[in-house]
Amino acid sequence: MDLQLQGKVALVTGASVGLGRTIARMLAEEGCKVALLARRKALLEELAAGLPASAEPLVLVDDVTDPGAAERTRDAVLGRFGRCDILVNNAGASRPQQDLGTEAAWLESMEINFHAGRRMAHALIPAMRAQKFGRIVNITGQDEPLAINAANAPNGAVHIWAKALSRALGRDGITVNSIPPGRIHSEQIDTRILPTEEARRAWVEKEVPVGYIGEPEDLAVLVCFLCSPRARYITGQVIHVDGGTRRYSH
């Protein structure tokens, strides 16, 4: 299937490693021009060097939690490409807490997991509205409260905000969707959450019906489809990519 992404301009945040890196690479392989945003310059430059020349990669080194990052990013992307068709809000982090957690931890998690992506989207929406096309995909996380995790509340906030945004922007040709990953091999999963092979095997045995931990490509293919013109009637959705881990049907 031709996803009709040739020449579209995509901005991917948190693009230096893991899911963001794979999403950016796959969008570039589908014909997108890509802007790569993260804090680690060397990793971004390494990624950019391996992309097709047609991607014309733009490396942006910034911290999405900085209040001015969204405007700087918007100006850089529009300044280089003249448009932005796709925003993938991938920057974020799990924040498990001891006991109730600290005030600072809760505020920091809301900033990185909710406000940063919201600001980025709000900065780019006027340009998307003007061109009558836009795709916003938020890579979030579970909002099932299995334990005290300061990321659960902002994940839920993103899902509700994205649903409202999808209704406000539908007639402008802009779709807004969210993807909560399950356990997928990434820097965060492999070094912090399931750091040993034993821990991974135990998690799979107990929680993952398909019998394995996913690869970043398993999620990136869905992102590419949702970003395409072919996905025009899919908006306001929360689509889990977790190998069947989630127990609820809705």
C-alpha positions as CSV (number, residue, x, y, z in Angstrom):
1,M,0.0,0.0,0.0
2,D,1.3,3.4,-0.9
3,L,0.8,5.6,2.2
4,Q,1.0,8.8,0.2
5,L,3.7,10.2,2.5
6,Q,6.1,11.3,-0.2
7,G,7.2,14.9,0.4
8,K,5.3,15.3,3.7
9,V,7.2,17.1,6.5
10,A,7.3,15.3,9.8
11,L,8.6,16.4,13.2
12,V,9.5,13.7,15.7
13,T,10.3,14.6,19.3
14,G,12.5,12.3,21.4
15,A,14.0,11.1,18.2
16,S,17.5,10.2,19.4
17,V,16.8,6.7,20.6
18,G,14.2,3.9,20.8
19,L,10.7,4.5,19.5
20,G,11.4,8.0,18.3
21,R,14.4,7.0,16.4
22,T,12.6,4.1,14.7
23,I,9.5,6.3,13.9
24,A,11.7,9.0,12.3
25,R,13.6,6.4,10.2
26,M,10.4,4.7,9.0
27,L,8.8,8.0,8.1
28,A,11.9,9.0,6.2
29,E,11.9,5.6,4.4
30,E,8.2,6.3,3.4
31,G,9.3,9.5,1.7
32,C,8.9,12.1,4.5
33,K,11.2,15.0,5.1
34,V,12.0,14.9,8.8
35,A,12.9,17.2,11.6
36,L,14.6,15.3,14.5
37,L,14.3,16.8,18.0
38,A,16.0,15.6,21.2
39,R,18.7,16.7,23.6
40,R,21.5,14.4,22.5
41,K,23.1,16.0,19.5
42,A,25.5,13.2,18.6
43,L,22.8,10.6,18.5
44,L,20.6,12.8,16.3
45,E,23.4,13.5,13.9
46,E,24.2,9.8,13.7
47,L,20.5,9.1,12.9
48,A,20.4,11.9,10.3
49,A,23.5,10.6,8.6
50,G,21.9,7.2,8.0
51,L,18.6,8.5,6.5
52,P,17.8,8.7,2.8
53,A,19.0,12.0,1.2
54,S,15.4,12.7,0.3
55,A,14.6,13.1,4.0
56,E,16.6,16.3,4.2
57,P,17.0,15.8,7.9
58,L,16.9,18.8,10.2
59,V,18.6,18.2,13.5
60,L,17.1,20.2,16.4
61,V,18.8,20.0,19.8
62,D,16.5,21.3,22.5
63,D,14.6,20.3,25.7
64,V,10.9,20.0,25.0
65,T,10.1,21.0,28.6
66,D,11.7,24.4,28.1
67,P,8.7,26.8,27.8
68,G,10.2,28.3,24.6
69,A,11.0,25.1,22.9
70,A,7.8,24.8,21.0
71,E,8.1,28.2,19.3
72,R,11.8,27.6,18.5
73,T,11.0,24.3,17.0
74,R,8.0,25.7,15.0
75,D,10.1,28.5,13.6
76,A,13.0,26.1,12.7
77,V,10.8,23.6,10.9
78,L,8.7,26.1,9.0
79,G,11.8,28.1,8.2
80,R,13.5,25.1,6.6
81,F,10.6,23.3,5.0
82,G,7.8,25.9,4.8
83,R,5.3,23.6,6.3
84,C,4.8,20.9,8.9
85,D,2.4,18.1,8.0
86,I,3.1,15.6,10.9
87,L,3.9,15.9,14.6
88,V,4.8,12.9,16.5
89,N,5.0,13.7,20.2
90,N,7.2,11.0,21.4
91,A,9.2,12.6,24.2
92,G,8.1,11.4,27.6
93,A,9.1,9.1,30.5
94,S,7.7,6.7,33.0
95,R,7.9,8.0,36.6
96,P,7.3,5.3,39.2
97,Q,7.2,6.7,42.7
98,Q,8.2,5.5,46.2
99,D,5.2,5.9,48.5
100,L,3.2,8.9,47.3
101,G,6.0,10.6,45.4
102,T,7.2,14.2,45.8
103,E,5.6,17.4,44.6
104,A,8.6,18.0,42.3
105,A,8.2,14.6,40.7
106,W,4.5,15.0,40.0
107,L,5.1,18.5,38.5
108,E,8.1,17.3,36.4
109,S,6.1,14.3,35.0
110,M,3.1,16.5,34.0
111,E,5.5,18.8,32.3
112,I,7.3,16.3,30.1
113,N,4.4,13.9,29.6
114,F,1.6,16.4,29.0
115,H,2.5,20.1,28.7
116,A,5.5,19.7,26.4
117,G,3.6,17.9,23.7
118,R,0.5,20.1,24.1
119,R,2.6,23.2,23.6
120,M,4.3,21.6,20.5
121,A,0.9,20.8,19.0
122,H,-0.6,24.2,19.7
123,A,2.4,25.9,18.2
124,L,2.1,24.0,14.9
125,I,-1.7,23.8,14.5
126,P,-2.1,27.2,12.8
127,A,0.2,26.1,10.0
128,M,-1.6,22.8,9.7
129,R,-5.0,24.6,9.6
130,A,-3.7,27.0,6.9
131,Q,-2.8,24.0,4.7
132,K,-5.9,22.0,5.5
133,F,-3.9,18.9,6.5
134,G,-2.2,17.7,9.6
135,R,-1.5,14.6,11.6
136,I,-0.7,14.6,15.4
137,V,0.2,11.4,17.0
138,N,1.0,11.2,20.7
139,I,3.1,8.3,22.0
140,T,1.8,8.1,25.5
141,G,1.6,5.2,28.0
142,Q,-0.8,3.3,30.1
143,D,-3.3,5.1,32.2
144,E,-4.2,2.0,34.2
145,P,-3.0,2.7,37.8
146,L,-1.1,-0.5,38.6
147,A,1.0,1.4,41.1
148,I,1.9,5.0,42.0
149,N,3.4,6.3,38.8
150,A,3.5,10.0,38.1
151,A,3.2,9.4,34.4
152,N,-0.2,7.7,34.6
153,A,-2.1,11.0,35.2
154,P,-0.5,12.9,32.4
155,N,-1.0,10.0,30.0
156,G,-4.7,10.2,30.8
157,A,-4.6,13.9,30.4
158,V,-3.1,13.5,26.9
159,H,-5.8,11.1,25.9
160,I,-8.6,13.5,27.0
161,W,-6.9,16.6,25.5
162,A,-6.3,14.7,22.2
163,K,-9.9,13.6,22.0
164,A,-11.1,17.2,22.5
165,L,-8.5,18.5,20.0
166,S,-9.6,16.0,17.4
167,R,-13.2,17.3,17.6
168,A,-12.0,20.9,17.3
169,L,-9.7,20.2,14.3
170,G,-11.6,17.6,12.3
171,R,-13.0,20.0,9.7
172,D,-9.5,21.4,9.1
173,G,-8.2,18.1,7.8
174,I,-6.2,17.4,11.0
175,T,-6.4,14.1,12.9
176,V,-5.2,13.6,16.4
177,N,-4.5,10.1,17.9
178,S,-2.7,8.6,20.8
179,I,-0.7,5.3,21.0
180,P,0.1,3.8,24.4
181,P,2.9,1.3,23.9
182,G,3.2,-1.9,26.0
183,R,6.6,-3.3,26.8
184,I,8.6,-2.6,23.7
185,H,12.4,-2.8,23.5
186,S,13.8,0.7,24.1
187,E,16.3,2.5,26.2
188,Q,13.7,3.0,29.0
189,I,12.4,-0.5,29.0
190,D,15.7,-2.3,28.6
191,T,17.7,-0.3,31.1
192,R,15.2,0.8,33.7
193,I,11.9,-1.1,33.7
194,L,13.0,-4.6,32.7
195,P,16.8,-4.4,32.9
196,T,17.6,-8.1,32.9
197,E,16.7,-11.0,30.6
198,E,15.2,-12.8,33.6
199,A,12.9,-9.8,34.3
200,R,11.8,-9.7,30.7
201,R,11.0,-13.4,30.5
202,A,9.0,-13.2,33.7
203,W,7.0,-10.2,32.4
204,V,6.3,-12.0,29.1
205,E,5.2,-15.2,30.8
206,K,2.8,-13.4,33.1
207,E,1.5,-10.5,31.0
208,V,2.0,-10.8,27.2
209,P,-0.3,-13.1,25.3
210,V,1.7,-13.0,22.1
211,G,4.7,-14.3,24.0
212,Y,7.4,-11.7,23.4
213,I,8.4,-8.1,24.0
214,G,7.7,-5.9,21.0
215,E,10.2,-4.2,18.8
216,P,10.1,-0.4,18.0
217,E,9.0,-1.3,14.4
218,D,5.9,-2.9,15.7
219,L,4.7,0.5,16.8
220,A,6.3,2.6,14.1
221,V,4.2,1.0,11.4
222,L,1.0,2.1,13.0
223,V,2.4,5.7,13.4
224,C,3.2,5.8,9.7
225,F,-0.3,4.7,8.8
226,L,-2.0,7.2,11.1
227,C,0.2,9.9,9.6
228,S,-0.8,9.1,6.1
229,P,-3.7,10.7,4.1
230,R,-5.2,7.2,3.9
231,A,-6.0,7.4,7.7
232,R,-8.2,10.4,7.2
233,Y,-11.2,8.9,9.1
234,I,-9.3,7.8,12.2
235,T,-9.1,10.5,14.8
236,G,-9.6,10.9,18.5
237,Q,-8.5,7.3,19.1
238,V,-6.3,5.7,21.8
239,I,-4.8,2.6,20.1
240,H,-2.8,0.3,22.3
241,V,0.2,-1.5,20.9
242,D,1.1,-4.0,23.6
243,G,0.9,-7.6,22.3
244,G,-2.5,-8.0,24.1
245,T,-1.2,-7.1,27.5
246,R,-4.1,-4.7,28.3
247,R,-7.0,-6.6,29.9
248,Y,-9.8,-4.2,29.2
249,S,-11.7,-4.2,25.9
250,H,-12.3,-0.5,25.8
